[in-house]
Amino acid sequence: MSNNKAKPSWAKRLRTAALYIVLFSVVAFVVDAFRNSNVPESVPAELSSLTDINGKQYNLHELSKDGPVMLYFWATWCPVCPAVSPTVDYVGNHYPTVSVALRSGNSDKLTRYAQAKGYEFPIVNDNLNRVSNGWQVSATPTIIIIKNGDIVSATTGVTTPSGLFIRLWFHQFF
């Protein structure tokens, strides 16, 4: 007996792959919207000004007047953050970026961690969850894009450099 099963054509394989990509994107969008449904619509007034572990202050309202600002919530214990943090660090060379480290130890530990990883983005130490609770962020990594004091985008989980650049570029002009 011969096996006469025909292999699927490249076109069929491409259509199947495209269908999976669309389905994955829809599911990711829905999950993202659910996770970030509590994120406020604008920068909470009491959390507009943040101080990093080096004592430098960042006023999110002021920074976001000139264009989009990236606010990155992460943690040293987060299993996904090591995949996202290098992207945020790279994109942070092109757009204003402030990061918030959730329950990750004291400032000395954060400094050593950032140096070991080569991260150059500013780090706000949120050991008591004051900042993350104010922003109603409960999952890491979460990236919030702010423009003119308003939250224009929020995403949780893995993101690609191109996806992040596209979001920031879009909000630069729109």
Backbone bond lengths (Angstrom), bond angles and torsions (degrees), N, CA, C in turn:
res aa  C-N    CA-C-N  psi(-1)  N-CA   C-N-CA  omega(-1)  CA-C   N-CA-C  phi
1 M - - - 1.448 - - 1.515 109.69 -
2 S 1.268 115.22 134.69 1.461 118.51 179.15 1.525 109.30 -101.37
3 N 1.305 114.51 151.04 1.467 121.31 179.65 1.521 107.78 -93.31
4 N 1.329 116.97 106.90 1.456 121.87 -175.74 1.520 112.99 -101.01
5 K 1.304 117.14 21.61 1.472 118.83 178.61 1.520 108.95 -68.01
6 A 1.290 114.97 123.14 1.466 119.76 179.08 1.523 109.04 -82.47
7 K 1.305 114.82 139.77 1.463 119.41 176.61 1.526 108.65 -74.53
8 P 1.340 116.00 143.89 1.468 117.51 178.14 1.531 110.60 -63.79
9 S 1.307 115.33 145.63 1.460 119.90 -179.83 1.526 110.04 -70.56
10 W 1.326 115.01 162.81 1.469 120.13 178.12 1.526 111.03 -61.53
11 A 1.307 116.63 -37.11 1.472 120.79 179.57 1.529 110.29 -62.66
12 K 1.329 115.67 -42.52 1.468 119.49 179.26 1.535 109.90 -66.20
13 R 1.308 117.31 -41.90 1.468 120.87 177.78 1.523 110.81 -62.01
14 L 1.317 116.23 -41.19 1.461 121.04 179.25 1.531 111.00 -64.60
15 R 1.336 116.35 -43.06 1.480 120.20 177.13 1.524 110.90 -62.13
16 T 1.312 117.20 -41.88 1.468 121.42 179.14 1.527 110.32 -63.80
17 A 1.322 116.64 -44.44 1.470 120.45 178.36 1.522 110.41 -62.38
18 A 1.329 117.14 -42.90 1.470 120.82 179.26 1.523 110.36 -62.69
19 L 1.329 117.39 -40.60 1.461 121.28 178.32 1.528 110.38 -61.55
20 Y 1.325 116.97 -44.90 1.471 120.33 178.46 1.525 111.34 -62.82
21 I 1.315 117.23 -39.95 1.465 120.43 178.65 1.521 110.69 -63.81
22 V 1.321 117.03 -43.97 1.470 120.84 178.73 1.524 110.18 -63.55
23 L 1.331 117.42 -46.57 1.466 120.15 179.21 1.526 111.44 -61.52
24 F 1.322 116.99 -44.47 1.458 120.54 177.98 1.525 110.74 -60.59
25 S 1.329 116.91 -42.73 1.468 121.07 -179.72 1.523 111.47 -63.62
26 V 1.326 117.19 -42.23 1.467 120.84 179.04 1.520 110.32 -63.99
27 V 1.326 117.07 -46.84 1.470 120.52 178.89 1.527 110.22 -61.49
28 A 1.324 117.68 -44.83 1.468 121.36 179.44 1.524 110.63 -61.20
29 F 1.337 117.26 -41.47 1.466 121.16 179.32 1.526 110.70 -63.31
30 V 1.316 117.30 -44.67 1.468 121.45 -179.32 1.529 110.50 -64.78
31 V 1.324 117.13 -46.25 1.469 120.79 178.86 1.526 109.92 -62.11
32 D 1.329 117.63 -42.61 1.460 122.44 178.72 1.528 111.04 -61.27
33 A 1.325 115.85 -44.67 1.470 120.12 179.55 1.522 110.45 -63.00
34 F 1.325 117.23 -40.13 1.463 120.78 179.08 1.531 111.01 -65.73
35 R 1.331 116.85 -47.39 1.475 120.82 -178.60 1.524 111.76 -62.36
36 N 1.320 116.73 -34.09 1.464 120.63 -174.65 1.521 113.13 -103.69
37 S 1.323 117.45 15.63 1.465 120.27 -177.47 1.526 112.70 -65.99
38 N 1.329 117.46 -22.24 1.472 120.34 -179.30 1.525 113.65 -93.30
39 V 1.326 117.23 -7.86 1.462 119.88 -179.70 1.527 107.97 -62.14
40 P 1.342 117.29 132.53 1.462 119.03 -177.95 1.525 112.05 -63.30
41 E 1.341 116.11 161.80 1.462 121.00 -178.70 1.521 112.04 -80.71
42 S 1.324 116.77 -23.27 1.462 120.35 178.31 1.526 108.95 -137.58
43 V 1.320 115.74 167.53 1.461 121.58 -178.34 1.527 108.88 -62.75
44 P 1.344 118.31 123.05 1.464 119.93 176.85 1.536 109.65 -60.21
45 A 1.319 116.71 128.31 1.477 121.29 -174.63 1.523 112.14 -53.68
46 E 1.327 116.62 -41.92 1.465 119.71 -177.44 1.522 112.75 -72.01
47 L 1.345 117.26 -11.92 1.463 121.23 179.78 1.521 112.24 -117.96
48 S 1.318 116.21 18.23 1.453 121.12 179.83 1.524 111.51 -69.13
49 S 1.320 116.12 -32.90 1.462 120.98 -178.51 1.528 109.27 -109.49
50 L 1.328 115.96 121.83 1.458 121.93 -179.28 1.522 109.57 -121.79
51 T 1.328 116.26 145.83 1.462 122.02 179.44 1.524 108.81 -115.02
52 D 1.337 116.15 127.38 1.467 119.33 -178.67 1.530 111.35 -82.49
53 I 1.314 116.05 178.12 1.471 120.97 -175.00 1.524 112.65 -69.06
54 N 1.323 117.38 -10.52 1.465 121.09 176.46 1.523 112.12 -99.50
55 G 1.340 117.29 3.12 1.460 121.76 178.13 1.520 114.95 89.43
56 K 1.331 118.03 3.22 1.464 120.69 179.49 1.525 109.45 -83.40
57 Q 1.343 116.02 136.46 1.464 121.23 -179.83 1.521 111.14 -96.79
58 Y 1.326 114.40 145.15 1.463 122.31 178.40 1.518 107.64 -129.59
59 N 1.332 116.80 121.30 1.455 121.85 176.41 1.525 107.19 -100.20
60 L 1.326 116.24 108.12 1.460 121.31 -174.15 1.522 112.61 -64.44
61 H 1.334 116.42 -34.21 1.474 119.03 177.04 1.528 109.89 -62.28
62 E 1.326 116.41 -48.90 1.468 120.83 -178.12 1.526 111.76 -66.10
63 L 1.333 116.68 -45.93 1.462 120.34 -179.49 1.523 111.56 -59.22
64 S 1.330 116.76 -37.53 1.463 120.01 -173.61 1.525 113.40 -82.70
65 K 1.326 118.07 -1.91 1.465 120.13 176.53 1.525 111.78 -72.19
66 D 1.333 116.15 -29.18 1.466 120.65 -177.57 1.530 113.00 -88.63
67 G 1.309 117.22 -8.64 1.462 121.45 -177.80 1.509 109.80 154.59
68 P 1.327 116.56 -177.17 1.461 119.62 -176.58 1.528 112.60 -67.47
69 V 1.327 114.33 144.68 1.464 123.27 177.56 1.523 107.32 -122.38
70 M 1.316 115.98 138.70 1.453 120.99 178.77 1.523 109.59 -100.28
71 L 1.332 116.59 126.46 1.461 123.47 174.63 1.520 106.25 -113.02
72 Y 1.339 115.98 119.00 1.461 122.30 -170.98 1.522 110.07 -115.86
73 F 1.333 116.92 116.16 1.463 122.82 176.41 1.525 108.08 -97.63
74 W 1.343 116.08 125.89 1.452 121.33 -175.69 1.527 109.11 -150.54
75 A 1.324 116.83 179.71 1.458 121.75 177.28 1.522 109.91 -154.27
76 T 1.314 115.95 152.12 1.462 120.51 177.99 1.529 110.56 -67.38
77 W 1.303 117.70 -27.87 1.466 122.87 -178.04 1.528 113.38 -89.76
78 C 1.306 117.68 -5.10 1.473 123.08 -177.63 1.532 109.67 -71.43
79 P 1.342 118.24 124.62 1.465 119.57 -178.08 1.533 114.11 -70.92
80 V 1.330 117.89 -22.58 1.463 121.55 -177.44 1.530 111.48 -92.89
81 C 1.326 117.38 -26.75 1.469 121.53 -174.40 1.528 114.44 -56.45
82 P 1.341 120.43 -36.46 1.467 118.13 177.44 1.519 114.13 -61.09
83 A 1.334 117.48 -20.78 1.471 120.42 176.35 1.520 111.37 -84.67
84 V 1.346 117.99 -25.79 1.457 122.02 -175.70 1.530 112.04 -96.65
85 S 1.311 117.84 -36.20 1.470 121.77 -174.83 1.525 113.98 -57.04
86 P 1.334 120.39 -41.92 1.471 118.42 176.69 1.532 112.64 -61.02
87 T 1.329 117.22 -35.66 1.464 121.22 176.35 1.516 110.04 -63.69
88 V 1.333 116.25 -47.71 1.464 120.98 179.55 1.526 109.96 -61.30
89 D 1.322 116.73 -41.92 1.463 120.80 179.81 1.530 110.27 -61.52
90 Y 1.322 117.48 -44.71 1.459 121.58 179.70 1.530 111.39 -65.04
91 V 1.328 116.42 -48.84 1.460 120.86 -179.36 1.530 110.04 -63.96
92 G 1.335 116.17 -31.21 1.464 121.34 178.46 1.519 113.30 -63.52
93 N 1.317 117.52 -15.79 1.468 120.62 174.47 1.532 111.35 -75.88
94 H 1.331 116.60 -13.21 1.461 121.66 -175.76 1.526 113.60 -116.19
95 Y 1.335 117.10 -21.96 1.461 122.73 -179.96 1.523 108.97 -135.29
96 P 1.338 117.38 145.40 1.468 119.24 177.43 1.530 110.09 -56.95
97 T 1.319 115.50 132.95 1.459 121.99 -175.55 1.520 109.96 -137.89
98 V 1.319 115.92 137.02 1.460 122.52 171.83 1.516 105.73 -131.38
99 S 1.341 116.23 133.92 1.456 118.88 178.36 1.520 109.98 -112.74
100 V 1.316 115.11 153.26 1.454 122.38 179.02 1.525 107.32 -125.79
101 A 1.329 116.43 116.46 1.462 121.97 -179.93 1.524 109.25 -92.66
102 L 1.322 116.56 117.68 1.463 122.33 -178.00 1.528 110.93 -87.50
103 R 1.301 116.40 129.60 1.475 123.75 172.99 1.534 112.23 38.00
104 S 1.315 116.29 54.49 1.465 120.81 -174.86 1.518 113.94 -116.64
105 G 1.321 117.33 15.91 1.464 119.80 178.10 1.516 112.13 102.00
106 N 1.327 114.78 -174.76 1.465 119.47 -177.72 1.536 110.64 -77.13
107 S 1.306 115.45 172.37 1.471 121.00 -175.83 1.520 112.72 -63.09
108 D 1.346 117.80 -35.29 1.474 119.96 177.45 1.529 110.54 -62.95
109 K 1.324 116.34 -42.68 1.468 120.06 178.73 1.529 110.06 -62.84
110 L 1.326 116.59 -42.14 1.472 120.30 179.31 1.525 111.36 -64.64
111 T 1.325 116.39 -39.94 1.467 120.33 178.00 1.526 110.34 -61.22
112 R 1.317 116.94 -47.49 1.475 120.96 179.18 1.534 110.88 -62.14
113 Y 1.319 116.00 -42.52 1.465 120.77 -179.73 1.534 110.46 -61.68
114 A 1.326 116.39 -48.44 1.466 120.80 -179.48 1.531 111.22 -62.66
115 Q 1.329 116.63 -41.23 1.463 119.79 178.59 1.523 111.11 -64.41
116 A 1.323 117.23 -41.90 1.465 121.26 179.80 1.526 111.56 -63.30
117 K 1.322 116.27 -35.06 1.470 121.29 -179.56 1.526 112.42 -88.17
118 G 1.323 117.67 -14.50 1.464 121.26 -178.77 1.520 113.73 81.84
119 Y 1.330 117.19 18.37 1.469 120.38 179.87 1.515 110.06 -76.62
120 E 1.338 114.79 136.43 1.457 120.20 179.46 1.523 112.76 -115.01
121 F 1.336 117.95 -2.93 1.463 119.08 179.64 1.526 110.31 -70.02
122 P 1.341 117.11 148.66 1.463 120.38 178.08 1.531 110.07 -65.15
123 I 1.328 115.62 143.34 1.464 120.74 -176.95 1.525 109.92 -122.21
124 V 1.330 115.29 123.13 1.454 122.18 171.91 1.524 106.22 -96.47
125 N 1.320 116.73 126.35 1.461 120.81 -179.77 1.528 109.63 -84.43
126 D 1.320 116.13 115.34 1.469 122.04 -178.93 1.526 109.91 -113.90
127 N 1.314 115.62 57.54 1.458 121.24 -177.44 1.523 112.75 -64.47
128 L 1.322 118.08 -26.46 1.466 121.54 -178.03 1.532 112.61 -102.31
129 N 1.323 117.58 7.61 1.470 123.75 179.28 1.520 114.31 62.69
130 R 1.309 118.38 20.49 1.460 121.05 179.57 1.534 110.63 -64.30
131 V 1.316 116.37 -46.04 1.467 120.79 -177.77 1.532 110.45 -71.73
132 S 1.324 117.32 -49.25 1.468 119.67 -178.39 1.527 111.43 -63.32
133 N 1.325 118.08 -38.22 1.467 119.88 176.91 1.525 110.79 -65.74
134 G 1.331 117.55 -40.89 1.464 121.21 178.69 1.516 112.30 -62.77
135 W 1.317 115.92 -34.00 1.461 120.79 178.26 1.527 111.62 -88.52
136 Q 1.326 116.77 -4.86 1.461 123.99 -178.15 1.529 111.58 58.28
137 V 1.344 114.77 40.65 1.461 121.50 177.01 1.519 107.51 -99.44
138 S 1.322 116.55 124.84 1.463 120.07 -178.55 1.521 113.01 -120.84
139 A 1.324 117.97 -8.27 1.461 121.29 -178.38 1.522 110.00 -122.83
140 T 1.327 115.07 144.46 1.461 120.40 175.56 1.523 107.85 -119.49
141 P 1.311 116.76 147.05 1.455 128.36 -7.46 1.534 111.08 -80.37
142 T 1.314 115.31 144.64 1.461 122.38 174.26 1.519 107.90 -126.70
143 I 1.310 116.33 132.88 1.457 121.84 178.07 1.519 107.98 -118.85
144 I 1.329 115.42 124.91 1.458 122.16 178.47 1.522 107.70 -115.57
145 I 1.321 116.31 133.28 1.462 120.91 176.55 1.519 107.63 -108.07
146 I 1.327 115.02 128.35 1.463 122.62 -175.74 1.524 108.16 -116.83
147 K 1.342 115.88 135.55 1.454 120.73 173.24 1.521 107.89 -140.09
148 N 1.315 116.28 128.43 1.467 122.76 -178.24 1.527 112.19 54.43
149 G 1.326 116.34 35.79 1.457 121.43 178.02 1.512 114.60 80.24
150 D 1.327 117.90 -0.33 1.465 122.19 179.91 1.516 110.40 -107.20
151 I 1.331 116.02 145.86 1.452 120.66 175.16 1.533 106.30 -81.09
152 V 1.327 116.43 117.86 1.458 120.72 -178.14 1.524 112.29 -105.62
153 S 1.339 116.38 -13.29 1.459 120.44 178.74 1.517 108.89 -160.82
154 A 1.329 115.59 143.15 1.466 121.25 173.98 1.516 107.61 -144.50
155 T 1.323 116.15 132.63 1.452 120.59 179.34 1.524 109.26 -141.14
156 T 1.306 115.31 147.38 1.455 121.71 -179.88 1.517 108.44 -125.05
157 G 1.319 116.08 139.56 1.459 121.03 177.60 1.510 111.73 101.86
158 V 1.311 114.73 -161.89 1.462 121.52 -176.03 1.520 109.97 -70.86
159 T 1.311 115.42 138.28 1.461 122.06 174.13 1.522 108.02 -138.56
160 T 1.303 115.47 152.65 1.463 120.03 -179.22 1.526 109.84 -95.73
161 P 1.330 117.23 157.75 1.468 119.07 175.93 1.529 111.22 -56.71
162 S 1.333 117.79 -43.47 1.462 119.51 -178.54 1.526 110.88 -65.42
163 G 1.323 118.09 -40.37 1.459 120.64 178.40 1.516 112.26 -62.51
164 L 1.323 115.83 -40.69 1.466 120.49 179.41 1.528 111.12 -69.78
165 F 1.326 117.08 -43.63 1.469 120.80 177.02 1.524 111.32 -60.16
166 I 1.330 116.76 -42.64 1.467 120.08 -179.52 1.520 110.24 -62.23
167 R 1.343 117.37 -45.11 1.472 119.73 178.56 1.520 111.35 -60.44
168 L 1.313 116.78 -46.49 1.470 120.56 -178.67 1.531 110.87 -66.38
169 W 1.329 116.85 -43.47 1.460 120.57 179.50 1.525 110.12 -61.36
170 F 1.345 116.74 -45.68 1.454 121.14 179.43 1.524 110.69 -57.01
171 H 1.323 117.02 -44.63 1.458 120.79 -177.62 1.529 112.35 -78.71
172 Q 1.319 116.44 -9.95 1.465 119.74 172.63 1.530 109.59 -66.64
173 F 1.330 115.48 -35.93 1.464 120.61 -173.79 1.524 114.47 -109.16
174 F 1.332 117.72 -21.85 1.471 120.54 -176.05 1.513 111.31 -122.96
